[in-house]
Amino acid sequence: MRLDGLAAFQPYLSFFHPAAMWVLFGVALYALYLGVQVRRTRLADGDRKKELVKGRFAIRHHQIGSILLALLVLGAIGGITVTYLNNGKVVISPHLFTGLGIVGLISTSAALVPFMQKYDWVRSIHVLLNLTLLGLFGWQAVTGLQIVQKIVSQMMTNSTV
C-alpha cells in the first residue's frame, strides 16, 4: 500500500501510539482512583458520606471510563494500522494479543455497568476485569517500550547507511 502523502510523517507515526497509550495508562490509574472513591462513598455513613458525595466520584468515574473505553479502542486500531503501514503486515506478537485482550476486557467491563446497581456480584466482576486490565496494561507498557527501542535502533541503523 503506497501512502506517499504520509511519507513525511511516517517516522513519527510509530511514536504516536506508544505516547497515547502511556497517557491512557495514566487515565486508567485515575479511573481506578475514582472507582475506589465511589466505593468509599457507597460504604460511608453520615457526615463522611455527605462530604464524599460532594466529590461527584461516581459521575467522574463513569465519564473517565467512557473516554477511556473510546480512546483505548481507537488507540488499538491506530497501533495496528501504523504497524501495517510501516511493515506491510500486522506483526503477530504477544503485544498484539494482549492489546486485543485489553480491548475485550474494557468493553466487557463497560457492558456490565447497567447491571451493577442491581447485582453486587456484577460490581465485583467489573472490578476484577479492570484490575486485570491494569495489570495487562502495565505489561503492555514494558513490551511497548521494547518495541519502541527496536524501532529507534532500526531508524538509527537506516540513517547511518
C-alpha positions as CSV (number, residue, x, y, z in Angstrom):
1,M,0.0,0.0,0.0
2,R,1.5,3.3,-1.1
3,L,0.8,6.4,1.0
4,D,3.2,9.0,-0.4
5,G,1.3,11.8,1.3
6,L,2.2,10.3,4.7
7,A,5.9,9.7,3.9
8,A,7.0,12.8,5.8
9,F,5.0,11.8,8.9
10,Q,5.8,8.0,8.7
11,P,8.8,8.1,11.1
12,Y,6.7,9.9,13.7
13,L,3.6,7.7,13.4
14,S,5.4,4.9,15.1
15,F,5.6,7.0,18.3
16,F,2.1,8.3,18.4
17,H,0.6,5.0,19.6
18,P,3.0,4.4,22.5
19,A,2.8,8.0,23.7
20,A,-1.0,7.9,23.6
21,M,-1.1,4.6,25.4
22,W,1.2,5.9,28.2
23,V,-1.3,8.8,28.7
24,L,-4.2,6.3,28.7
25,F,-2.4,4.2,31.3
26,G,-2.3,7.3,33.5
27,V,-6.0,7.9,32.7
28,A,-6.8,4.2,33.7
29,L,-5.0,4.7,37.0
30,Y,-7.1,7.9,37.6
31,A,-10.2,5.8,36.8
32,L,-9.1,3.3,39.4
33,Y,-8.7,6.1,42.0
34,L,-12.2,7.4,41.2
35,G,-13.6,3.9,41.5
36,V,-12.1,3.5,44.9
37,Q,-13.6,6.8,45.9
38,V,-17.0,5.6,44.7
39,R,-16.7,2.6,46.9
40,R,-15.7,4.6,49.9
41,T,-18.7,6.9,49.3
42,R,-21.1,4.0,49.0
43,L,-19.8,2.4,52.2
44,A,-19.6,5.6,54.3
45,D,-22.2,6.9,56.8
46,G,-23.4,10.2,58.0
47,D,-21.3,13.3,57.6
48,R,-18.5,11.4,56.0
49,K,-20.8,10.2,53.2
50,K,-22.2,13.8,52.7
51,E,-18.6,15.1,52.3
52,L,-17.6,12.3,49.8
53,V,-20.8,12.8,47.7
54,K,-19.7,16.4,47.0
55,G,-16.7,14.9,45.1
56,R,-19.1,13.5,42.4
57,F,-16.8,10.5,42.1
58,A,-19.4,8.2,40.5
59,I,-20.2,10.7,37.7
60,R,-16.5,11.4,37.1
61,H,-15.7,7.6,37.2
62,H,-18.4,7.0,34.5
63,Q,-17.2,9.9,32.4
64,I,-13.5,8.9,32.6
65,G,-14.4,5.3,32.0
66,S,-16.3,6.2,28.8
67,I,-13.5,8.3,27.5
68,L,-11.0,5.6,28.3
69,L,-13.1,3.0,26.5
70,A,-13.3,5.0,23.3
71,L,-9.7,6.0,23.3
72,L,-8.4,2.6,24.1
73,V,-10.3,1.1,21.2
74,L,-9.1,3.9,18.8
75,G,-5.6,3.5,20.2
76,A,-5.6,-0.2,19.5
77,I,-6.9,0.4,15.9
78,G,-4.2,3.1,15.5
79,G,-1.4,0.8,16.7
80,I,-2.4,-2.0,14.4
81,T,-2.8,0.4,11.5
82,V,0.6,2.1,12.0
83,T,2.2,-1.3,12.3
84,Y,0.7,-2.3,9.0
85,L,1.7,0.9,7.3
86,N,5.3,0.6,8.5
87,N,5.7,-3.1,7.8
88,G,3.2,-4.0,5.2
89,K,1.8,-6.6,7.6
90,V,0.4,-6.9,11.1
91,V,3.0,-8.3,13.3
92,I,1.6,-11.2,15.2
93,S,3.0,-11.0,18.7
94,P,2.1,-11.2,22.4
95,H,1.8,-7.4,22.4
96,L,-0.9,-7.6,19.8
97,F,-2.9,-10.3,21.5
98,T,-2.6,-8.7,24.9
99,G,-3.7,-5.4,23.4
100,L,-6.7,-7.1,21.8
101,G,-7.4,-8.7,25.2
102,I,-7.4,-5.3,26.9
103,V,-9.9,-4.0,24.4
104,G,-12.1,-7.1,25.2
105,L,-11.8,-6.6,28.9
106,I,-12.7,-2.9,28.9
107,S,-15.6,-3.5,26.5
108,T,-16.9,-6.2,28.8
109,S,-16.4,-4.1,31.9
110,A,-18.3,-1.2,30.3
111,A,-21.1,-3.6,29.3
112,L,-21.6,-4.7,32.9
113,V,-22.3,-1.1,34.2
114,P,-26.1,-1.2,33.7
115,F,-26.3,-4.3,35.9
116,M,-24.1,-3.1,38.7
117,Q,-26.7,-1.3,40.8
118,K,-28.9,-4.3,41.0
119,Y,-26.3,-7.1,41.5
120,D,-23.3,-6.7,43.8
121,W,-21.6,-9.7,42.2
122,V,-21.5,-7.9,38.8
123,R,-19.7,-5.0,40.5
124,S,-17.1,-7.5,41.8
125,I,-16.6,-8.8,38.2
126,H,-16.3,-5.2,36.9
127,V,-13.5,-4.6,39.5
128,L,-11.8,-7.9,38.7
129,L,-11.8,-7.2,35.0
130,N,-10.4,-3.7,35.4
131,L,-7.7,-4.8,37.8
132,T,-6.7,-7.5,35.3
133,L,-6.8,-4.8,32.6
134,L,-4.5,-2.6,34.6
135,G,-2.0,-5.5,35.1
136,L,-2.0,-6.3,31.4
137,F,-1.7,-2.6,30.5
138,G,1.4,-2.4,32.7
139,W,2.9,-5.3,30.9
140,Q,1.9,-3.7,27.6
141,A,3.9,-0.6,28.6
142,V,7.0,-2.7,29.2
143,T,6.7,-4.6,25.9
144,G,5.7,-1.4,24.1
145,L,9.0,0.3,25.2
146,Q,10.9,-2.7,23.9
147,I,9.2,-2.3,20.6
148,V,9.9,1.4,20.5
149,Q,13.6,0.7,21.3
150,K,13.7,-1.7,18.4
151,I,12.2,0.9,16.1
152,V,14.6,3.6,17.2
153,S,17.5,1.2,16.7
154,Q,16.3,0.4,13.2
155,M,15.9,4.1,12.5
156,M,19.5,4.8,13.7
157,T,20.9,2.0,11.6
158,N,19.0,3.1,8.5
159,S,20.0,6.8,8.9
160,T,23.7,6.0,9.1
161,V,23.8,4.0,5.8
